[in-house]
Amino acid sequence: MESYLGIDIGTSSVKALLVDRSQRILAEDAQPLVVSRPRPLWSEQDPEAGWRACLGAIDAVRAAAPQPWQSLRGIGLSGQMHGATLLDGGGRVLRPAILWNDGRSFAECAELQRRVPDLTSRAANLAMPGFTAPKLLWVKTHEPEVFAATRMVLLPKDYIRYRLTGAFVSEMSDAAGTLWLDVANRRWDDVLLGACELSRKEMPALVEGSERSAQLSPELASRLGLASAAVPVAGGGGDNAASAVGIGAVKAGEGFLSLGTSGVIFAVTARLAARPERTLHAFCHAVPGRWHGMAVMLSAASALSWIAGLVGAGDDFSGLLERVAAFATDRDAARFAPIFLPYLSGERTPHNDAEATGLFAGLRAEHGAEALTYAVLEGVAFAFADGLAVLSEAGARLDSCLLVGGGARSSFWAQMLADVLGLTLDLPEGAEIGAAFGAARLAILAAGDATEEEVCTKPAIRHSFAPNPQLGEIFRPRLARFRALYPAEKATRNLAG
């Protein structure tokens, strides 16, 4: 029985998943990771700890499925994006990796923009502290001896590839999140690299996510109990791109809405669709000849957790949501509910405003827990509507959209989202499919054992939430009020100094 291994190098854990050619899961494991925050705004991780966790997850999968393991045909990688792993000329790690959620390099973002006035058109994205390029400028300024010793810059998953194979390789979807890639033409941009006083010599080679990047080193093959090292490692993908492969979102017009702690609308495109001034992330997809636009909101299901705690519901989300659904059957009550801005942790798309705050407007004495919770659910839906509008402006359409994430368990919220967005949302059957599964699919493709059409199928659909045009009309004036609130909220912050 042939098998394929998908490995996802996340922020809090490394996951490994073994599948057969029919994509049946044979074994899976997760090993925890620790994030270090030695100073305010800093977020770092030890690359060696990630490697040890990776080996631990692989060993667990191997032990759980020893016979299929012996017929391993390919390995795929996915991982957290944007992290900077710096190596010296001997391939040794120079400092802890600076992660995607590290916020120390705001000044370096401004400096990058000064050095490259057309940066946003070159990189198709805004310079933000989360991206890799400003991290390297920070290292050059604050740790010059580390910068001087740096001979290779790798993203987190690509450091794992290096340990597996000895090769320095990345792929298009992850590289697009560095601010060094010419995203439209899928190649390193010498001007963007030069702005960080780097060159292609410090960059890994580039392949497509479904292509063979390297093969296991003989030492690793022996360590993993494999008879041959001739096991290809796929290029892989950044976490969202790999997740999209895992749910079959690989053609233009396909995508997903993730209703997790934060929120994402992901749309596959046949060309680069960029709106950096509206904080749309425009990246390459993990399959050749496709890109994706990604609108990101920072508080989605976390806003529901917040209001549930505030009104005393605790973890009883289902009971609270049942009461809210009953409240919403009274159209007048819903029409006069408060309007909520869900910017509890700032906001990304479309405002790019870390200082944005949450806000209730239109509160009345008669409003209770149900009205407040209804407003929170609706406010999150309205924020998704803003993200969808930015995708539309960029020319990224959504013809089909899967609904994933913990918040997707609420049928009431799912229907509200469909009504507000005017978009059918398909809830997949079974457990949520993650990035490790997408990585395993990329391994099958890199091994040459099936075509993209055969591998990247969609999951069975449990339920489709089609938009109700009449309810959409009811939401329209409330959405207009929602959109008027952010400028007012920002103006009051400016008045406060």
Secondary structure as the mmCIF struct_conf table of DSSP 4:
data_model
#
loop_
_struct_conf.conf_type_id
_struct_conf.id
_struct_conf.beg_label_comp_id
_struct_conf.beg_label_asym_id
_struct_conf.beg_label_seq_id
_struct_conf.end_label_comp_id
_struct_conf.end_label_asym_id
_struct_conf.end_label_seq_id
STRN STRN1 SER A 3 ILE A 9
BEND BEND1 THR A 11 SER A 12
STRN STRN2 SER A 13 ASP A 20
TURN_TY1_P TURN_TY1_P1 ARG A 21 SER A 22
STRN STRN3 ILE A 25 PRO A 32
STRN STRN4 SER A 36 SER A 36
BEND BEND2 ARG A 39 ARG A 39
TURN_TY1_P TURN_TY1_P2 PRO A 40 LEU A 41
STRN STRN5 GLU A 44 GLN A 45
HELX_RH_AL_P HELX_RH_AL_P1 PRO A 47 ALA A 64
BEND BEND3 ALA A 65 ALA A 65
HELX_RH_AL_P HELX_RH_AL_P2 PRO A 66 TRP A 69
TURN_TY1_P TURN_TY1_P3 GLN A 70 SER A 71
STRN STRN6 LEU A 72 GLY A 79
BEND BEND4 MET A 81 HIS A 82
STRN STRN7 ALA A 84 ALA A 84
STRN STRN8 THR A 85 LEU A 87
TURN_TY1_P TURN_TY1_P4 GLY A 89 GLY A 90
BEND BEND5 GLY A 91 GLY A 91
STRN STRN9 VAL A 93 VAL A 93
BEND BEND6 ARG A 95 ARG A 95
HELX_LH_PP_P HELX_LH_PP_P1 PRO A 96 PRO A 96
STRN STRN10 ALA A 97 ILE A 98
HELX_LH_PP_P HELX_LH_PP_P2 LEU A 99 LEU A 99
TURN_TY1_P TURN_TY1_P5 TRP A 100 ASN A 101
HELX_RH_AL_P HELX_RH_AL_P3 PHE A 106 ARG A 115
TURN_TY1_P TURN_TY1_P6 PRO A 117 ASP A 118
HELX_RH_AL_P HELX_RH_AL_P4 LEU A 119 ALA A 123
BEND BEND7 ALA A 124 ASN A 125
TURN_TY1_P TURN_TY1_P7 PRO A 129 GLY A 130
BEND BEND8 PHE A 131 PHE A 131
HELX_RH_AL_P HELX_RH_AL_P5 THR A 132 HIS A 142
HELX_RH_AL_P HELX_RH_AL_P6 PRO A 144 ALA A 149
STRN STRN11 MET A 152 LEU A 154
HELX_RH_AL_P HELX_RH_AL_P7 PRO A 156 THR A 165
BEND BEND9 GLY A 166 GLY A 166
STRN STRN12 VAL A 169 GLU A 171
HELX_RH_AL_P HELX_RH_AL_P8 MET A 172 ALA A 175
TURN_TY1_P TURN_TY1_P8 ALA A 176 LEU A 179
STRN STRN13 LEU A 181 ASP A 182
TURN_TY1_P TURN_TY1_P9 VAL A 183 ARG A 186
STRN STRN14 ARG A 187 TRP A 188
HELX_RH_AL_P HELX_RH_AL_P9 ASP A 190 ALA A 195
TURN_TY1_P TURN_TY1_P10 CYS A 196 GLU A 197
HELX_RH_3T_P HELX_RH_3T_P1 ARG A 200 GLU A 202
BEND BEND10 MET A 203 MET A 203
STRN STRN15 ALA A 205 VAL A 207
TURN_TY1_P TURN_TY1_P11 GLY A 209 SER A 210
BEND BEND11 GLU A 211 GLU A 211
STRN STRN16 ARG A 212 GLN A 215
HELX_RH_AL_P HELX_RH_AL_P10 PRO A 218 ARG A 223
TURN_TY1_P TURN_TY1_P12 LEU A 224 GLY A 225
BEND BEND12 ALA A 227 ALA A 227
BEND BEND13 ALA A 229 ALA A 229
STRN STRN17 PRO A 232 ALA A 234
STRN STRN18 GLY A 237 GLY A 238
HELX_RH_AL_P HELX_RH_AL_P11 ASP A 239 GLY A 246
TURN_TY1_P TURN_TY1_P13 ILE A 247 GLY A 248
BEND BEND14 LYS A 251 LYS A 251
TURN_TY1_P TURN_TY1_P14 ALA A 252 GLY A 253
STRN STRN19 GLU A 254 LEU A 259
BEND BEND15 GLY A 260 SER A 262
STRN STRN20 GLY A 263 THR A 269
BEND BEND16 ALA A 270 ARG A 271
HELX_RH_3T_P HELX_RH_3T_P2 PRO A 276 ARG A 278
TURN_TY1_P TURN_TY1_P15 THR A 279 THR A 279
STRN STRN21 HIS A 281 CYS A 284
BEND BEND17 ALA A 286 VAL A 287
TURN_TY1_P TURN_TY1_P16 PRO A 288 GLY A 289
STRN STRN22 TRP A 291 MET A 297
BEND BEND18 LEU A 298 LEU A 298
BEND BEND19 ALA A 300 ALA A 300
HELX_RH_AL_P HELX_RH_AL_P12 ALA A 301 LEU A 310
TURN_TY1_P TURN_TY1_P17 VAL A 311 GLY A 312
TURN_TY1_P TURN_TY1_P18 GLY A 314 ASP A 315
HELX_RH_AL_P HELX_RH_AL_P13 PHE A 317 ALA A 328
TURN_TY1_P TURN_TY1_P19 THR A 329 THR A 329
BEND BEND20 ASP A 330 ASP A 330
HELX_RH_AL_P HELX_RH_AL_P14 ARG A 331 ARG A 335
TURN_TY1_P TURN_TY1_P20 PHE A 336 PHE A 336
BEND BEND21 ALA A 337 ALA A 337
HELX_LH_PP_P HELX_LH_PP_P3 PRO A 338 PRO A 338
STRN STRN23 ILE A 339 LEU A 341
TURN_TY1_P TURN_TY1_P21 LEU A 344 SER A 345
STRN STRN24 GLU A 347 GLU A 347
TURN_TY1_P TURN_TY1_P22 THR A 349 HIS A 351
STRN STRN25 ASP A 353 ASP A 353
TURN_TY1_P TURN_TY1_P23 ALA A 354 GLU A 355
STRN STRN26 LEU A 359 ALA A 361
BEND BEND22 GLY A 362 GLY A 362
TURN_TY1_P TURN_TY1_P24 ALA A 365 GLU A 366
HELX_RH_AL_P HELX_RH_AL_P15 ALA A 369 GLU A 393
TURN_TY1_P TURN_TY1_P25 ALA A 394 GLY A 395
BEND BEND23 ASP A 399 ASP A 399
STRN STRN27 SER A 400 VAL A 404
BEND BEND24 GLY A 405 GLY A 405
HELX_RH_3T_P HELX_RH_3T_P3 GLY A 406 ARG A 409
HELX_RH_AL_P HELX_RH_AL_P16 SER A 411 LEU A 421
TURN_TY1_P TURN_TY1_P26 GLY A 422 GLY A 422
STRN STRN28 LEU A 425 PRO A 428
BEND BEND25 GLU A 429 ALA A 431
HELX_LH_PP_P HELX_LH_PP_P4 GLU A 432 ILE A 433
HELX_RH_AL_P HELX_RH_AL_P17 ALA A 435 ALA A 446
TURN_TY1_P TURN_TY1_P27 ALA A 447 GLY A 448
BEND BEND26 ASP A 449 ALA A 450
HELX_RH_AL_P HELX_RH_AL_P18 GLU A 452 VAL A 455
BEND BEND27 CYS A 456 CYS A 456
HELX_LH_PP_P HELX_LH_PP_P5 THR A 457 ALA A 460
STRN STRN29 ILE A 461 PHE A 465
HELX_RH_AL_P HELX_RH_AL_P19 PRO A 469 LEU A 495
TURN_TY1_P TURN_TY1_P28 ALA A 496 ALA A 496
#
